Amino acid sequence: MRMQNLSILGFSLCDNLPREETIEAAIIALNEVVMKAGLIFVSLALAFTLSSFGSTVPAVAVLSPAAVGSGSPNTTNFRGPAPIHYVAFATSPDCASGISSLQIYTATGVLAYSTRSSFLDVQLPLSPGFYNTQIKAWDNCGGVSSAYVQDYIQSSSGKILVNQPISNFAYAPGPIYFSAAASTSCPKGVAAMGVYTAPHHKVLGQQGNVLNQGVALSAGTYNVVVEEWDNCGGAATTPITLVVNDNGFPGNVQYAYIPDASNVTIDGFY
């Protein structure tokens, strides 16, 4: 009977077993090697996967259409007609390279807007319905985080696009500048536009489909409504949460953005 001396991937089989038993032992040893190699591969793959995710956590702050952040809770609600004015910014204190991009998803995998910036300001023309909108930020260290706005988009014969003021953005007491435009399905067009800072308390009004006026407001939080009236008897409204306090930004700025979140500076165009 011939003796066997086998070596399989570093495992030596040198014994006096018969040939059949030696082959069987070799197969068992080989299976053990394959299993160990598989476990090593899985461990390496898991380590690689975990290393691909950043250890940094960006912070997302949504100002409009409703205030919410990526902390807990990270979801809020909004009800109103389209277009929906989204304003948000992101920071990542632990990532020296800053924010890579911001994106808006109106459903899982449905990208509605993207910008290679730490700040976004966009009007989304969403159709009437319910949207679980996700505002998502990535930093340049692999970190990612999100905030959510559950939008209930109402149907309306008219649409109002409000560029200024920005909802939940703090303005200083004094003149607050309003910039808005309206459209309607009425063939006779938009008759006029107005601004209410409280129910039945109209503070601004202008003929036509464009509103460019300012009003002096003291410190406080105002549930502002911008309204348009068409020449067919129809109307549409858009709500804004207007914040006015002593630490706010000058209200005569027509547009504001946050270009450098690392030192929390705010620039604006006058």
C-alpha positions in Angstrom: 0.0 0.0 0.0 1.5 3.3 -1.1 1.8 6.1 1.5 0.5 9.6 0.8 2.3 12.9 1.4 0.1 15.8 0.4 0.4 19.5 0.9 -2.7 21.7 0.3 -2.3 25.5 0.7 0.2 25.1 3.5 -1.6 22.2 5.2 0.5 19.0 5.1 -1.0 15.6 5.2 1.7 13.0 5.8 0.4 9.8 7.4 0.1 6.2 6.9 -3.6 6.3 5.9 -4.8 4.2 3.0 -5.2 6.1 -0.3 -9.0 6.5 0.0 -8.9 7.8 3.5 -6.0 10.2 2.7 -8.0 11.7 -0.2 -11.0 12.1 2.1 -8.9 13.8 4.7 -7.5 16.1 2.0 -11.0 17.1 0.9 -11.9 17.9 4.5 -8.8 20.0 4.9 -9.5 21.8 1.6 -13.0 22.6 2.7 -11.7 24.1 5.9 -9.2 26.2 4.0 -12.0 27.5 1.7 -14.2 28.4 4.6 -11.3 30.2 6.3 -10.5 32.1 3.1 -14.2 33.0 2.7 -14.3 34.4 6.2 -11.2 36.4 5.6 -12.7 37.7 2.4 -15.9 38.7 4.1 -14.0 40.4 6.9 -11.9 42.3 4.4 -15.0 43.3 2.4 -16.8 44.4 5.6 -13.8 46.5 6.7 -13.6 48.1 3.2 -17.3 48.9 3.3 -17.1 50.4 6.7 -14.1 52.4 5.8 -15.9 53.8 2.7 -18.4 55.6 5.0 -17.2 58.8 6.5 -16.9 59.3 10.3 -18.0 62.9 9.9 -21.7 63.9 10.2 -22.9 67.0 8.3 -25.6 69.2 9.8 -28.5 70.2 7.5 -30.6 73.2 8.3 -33.8 73.8 6.3 -35.3 77.3 6.5 -38.0 77.1 3.8 -40.7 75.9 3.3 -40.6 75.0 7.0 -37.8 74.9 9.6 -36.2 71.6 10.3 -32.7 70.2 10.9 -30.9 66.9 10.5 -30.9 66.3 14.3 -33.8 64.8 16.2 -36.5 65.2 15.2 -35.5 65.6 11.5 -39.0 65.8 9.9 -41.5 68.6 9.7 -44.7 69.3 7.6 -45.7 71.9 5.1 -49.0 72.5 3.4 -49.4 74.9 0.5 -49.5 75.4 -3.3 -46.6 75.0 -5.7 -44.0 76.1 -6.5 -42.4 75.2 -3.1 -39.5 77.5 -2.1 -36.7 75.4 -0.7 -33.9 77.2 1.2 -31.3 75.1 3.1 -27.7 75.0 4.1 -25.3 72.5 5.5 -22.1 72.5 7.6 -19.7 69.8 8.6 -17.5 71.0 11.6 -15.4 67.8 11.7 -14.6 67.8 7.9 -11.9 70.3 7.0 -12.8 70.1 3.3 -16.4 71.2 3.9 -19.6 70.3 2.1 -19.6 68.6 -1.2 -23.2 68.9 -2.3 -26.8 69.3 -1.4 -29.7 67.4 -3.1 -33.5 67.3 -2.9 -35.4 64.1 -3.4 -39.2 64.1 -3.7 -39.4 60.3 -3.3 -37.0 57.4 -2.8 -34.5 57.7 -5.7 -36.3 60.6 -7.3 -33.8 63.5 -7.6 -35.5 66.8 -8.0 -32.6 69.2 -7.5 -28.8 69.1 -6.9 -26.1 71.7 -6.3 -22.3 71.5 -5.6 -22.7 73.9 -2.8 -23.3 74.2 0.9 -26.4 76.3 0.2 -29.5 75.9 -1.9 -32.3 78.2 -2.9 -34.8 76.8 -5.4 -38.4 76.9 -6.4 -39.8 73.4 -7.1 -42.9 73.2 -9.4 -44.4 70.1 -7.8 -47.8 68.8 -8.9 -50.6 68.5 -6.2 -50.1 65.6 -3.9 -48.1 64.3 -1.0 -44.3 64.3 -1.0 -41.9 63.0 1.6 -39.1 65.3 0.6 -35.5 64.6 1.6 -32.9 67.3 1.8 -29.6 65.5 1.8 -26.0 66.7 2.3 -22.6 65.1 1.7 -19.3 66.4 3.0 -15.9 65.9 1.4 -14.9 63.4 4.1 -17.6 60.8 3.1 -20.2 61.9 5.7 -23.9 62.2 4.8 -27.1 63.4 6.6 -30.6 64.4 5.8 -33.7 66.4 6.9 -37.2 65.8 5.7 -40.2 67.9 4.8 -43.6 66.2 4.3 -45.2 68.4 1.7 -48.9 68.5 1.1 -49.1 70.3 -2.3 -52.6 71.8 -2.8 -54.1 72.5 -6.2 -54.8 76.1 -7.1 -55.9 78.2 -10.1 -52.9 80.5 -9.3 -49.3 80.2 -8.3 -47.1 82.5 -6.3 -43.3 82.6 -6.4 -41.9 84.4 -3.4 -38.2 85.2 -3.7 -38.0 87.4 -0.6 -38.2 87.2 2.4 -37.0 83.7 3.1 -39.2 81.7 5.5 -37.6 81.2 9.0 -34.6 83.4 8.1 -34.1 86.1 10.8 -34.4 89.7 9.7 -33.7 92.8 11.7 -36.6 95.1 12.7 -37.4 97.8 10.2 -38.2 97.7 6.5 -38.7 94.1 5.2 -38.5 93.8 1.4 -41.0 91.6 -0.4 -40.3 90.3 -3.9 -42.9 88.0 -5.5 -44.6 87.1 -8.8 -47.8 85.3 -9.6 -49.4 83.4 -12.4 -52.9 82.1 -13.0 -54.9 79.8 -15.2 -57.4 82.7 -15.7 -57.2 83.9 -19.3 -57.6 87.5 -18.1 -54.5 87.3 -15.9 -53.6 88.4 -12.4 -55.3 91.5 -11.1 -53.3 92.2 -8.0 -51.1 90.9 -5.2 -51.0 91.6 -1.4 -49.3 90.6 1.8 -51.0 89.9 5.2 -49.0 89.7 8.4 -52.1 88.5 10.4 -55.6 87.4 9.4 -57.4 90.4 7.8 -54.4 92.6 8.4 -53.1 93.6 4.9 -49.8 95.5 5.0 -48.9 95.6 1.3 -50.7 95.6 -2.0 -49.8 96.1 -5.7 -51.7 95.9 -9.0 -50.5 93.3 -11.5 -48.7 90.0 -11.2 -45.5 91.4 -9.6 -45.0 92.6 -6.0 -41.9 94.6 -5.1 -42.5 96.5 -1.9 -41.3 96.8 1.7 -43.0 97.2 5.0 -41.6 98.2 8.5 -42.0 95.4 11.0 -41.1 95.2 14.7 -39.6 92.2 16.4 -41.7 89.1 16.4 -42.7 86.0 14.4 -45.3 86.6 11.7 -47.4 84.0 9.9 -47.3 85.9 6.6 -49.6 85.1 3.7 -48.8 86.4 0.2 -52.0 86.4 -1.9 -52.8 86.9 -5.6 -56.2 87.7 -7.1 -57.0 87.0 -10.7 -59.5 88.7 -13.0 -61.8 85.7 -13.0 -62.6 85.8 -9.3 -60.0 83.3 -8.2 -57.2 83.6 -5.7 -54.1 81.8 -4.4 -52.0 82.1 -1.3 -48.5 81.1 -0.1 -47.6 81.0 3.6 -44.3 82.3 5.0 -43.0 82.2 8.6 -41.3 85.6 8.9 -38.9 85.9 11.9 -37.9 89.4 13.0 -35.4 90.0 15.8 -32.6 92.3 16.9 -29.9 89.8 15.7 -31.4 89.4 12.3 -30.2 90.3 8.9 -31.1 93.7 7.3 -34.5 93.4 5.8 -33.8 95.6 2.7 -31.5 92.9 1.3 -33.1 91.4 -1.8 -31.1 88.1 -1.6 -29.0 86.5 1.0 -26.8 83.4 1.1 -24.3 81.7 3.3 -21.1 81.1 1.3 -18.7 80.2 4.2 -20.2 78.1 6.9 -16.8 77.6 8.6 -16.8 81.1 10.0 -20.6 81.6 9.9 -20.4 84.6 7.7 -23.5 85.8 5.7 -23.2 87.9 2.6 -26.0 89.6 0.7 -26.7 91.7 -2.4 -28.3 95.1 -1.9 
